[in-house]
Amino acid sequence: MNRLATDKRSAVIAALVEGTSVNATCRMTGVAKHTVLKLLKEVGCVCAAYHNAHVRNLRVRRVQADEIWSFVYGKDKNLTLEQVQSGLGSVWTWKAIDADTKLVISYTIGDRGADTAKAFMQDVASRISNRIQLTTDGHRVYADAVEDAFGADIDYAMLVKLYGASNENSESRYSPATCIGCRTGVLAGNPDPDHISTSFVERSNLSMRMGMRRFTRLTNGFSKKVENHGHMVALYFMHFNFCRIHKTLRVTPAMEAGLTDHVWEIEELIDLLG
């Protein structure tokens, strides 16, 4: 069976993790679309498996968690009930990062409901070997999910941002409402007030929107299939943890967390395919 040369596969993966759409990647590299999608599936699966097996037994102090919205195939208002029930429409990516090393500890793709929150927090807890301080936003489902996953062995606080009335004029309707304050609530343990924050995970969300075309707003680069969406998320987080040097740390998050001793090249991701 014909396979792309390593340098060509590296070019495709490099384009995808820098926020290039699939069609633009095809034009840049000269690789057929079905070949790009096949490679994305293969690499995404091995990246997810590697993360699941190796990002474990972590010793971290402060964790921030958040969820980011995107959609597959179309927005909910434009889909039939059957399409929504099949998994199309709104898709949420839940993410937990280490505030010190910036390592993405865990991620889950699903809806924004309680079942997804519980599965996500169970996965976070399974990867950490010590007591942590956790901060989330005010999404209500976090409270029960954190209690089920960690019990009383956690210092947990919610940070709720308060926004002013949105401006509905046409010139500013794409701008977010102004944040006029924050309210914190301690739900478990004794979290340090100075480190009750979601700033790092929210900044990471911005990096996601810039680094994955599927998350870019007001374009036609959104995912058309849930499977491809998941493959791209797995590839992005693997690249972010192991390949991308963090400007503040000057090393990759995985190096800072002690999971590797060098900056991975994209060829090393491809080598995971065997």
Secondary structure as UniProt FT lines:
FT   HELIX           6..17
FT   TURN            18..19
FT   HELIX           22..29
FT   HELIX           33..54
FT   STRAND          62..72
FT   HELIX           76..78
FT   HELIX           81..85
FT   TURN            86..87
FT   STRAND          89..98
FT   TURN            99..101
FT   STRAND          104..110
FT   HELIX           114..126
FT   STRAND          133..136
FT   HELIX           141..150
FT   TURN            151..152
FT   STRAND          155..163
FT   TURN            170..174
FT   STRAND          179..188
FT   HELIX           193..195
FT   HELIX           199..211
FT   HELIX           213..215
FT   TURN            217..218
FT   HELIX           226..242
FT   TURN            247..249
FT   HELIX           253..256
FT   TURN            257..258
FT   HELIX           266..271
FT   TURN            272..273
//
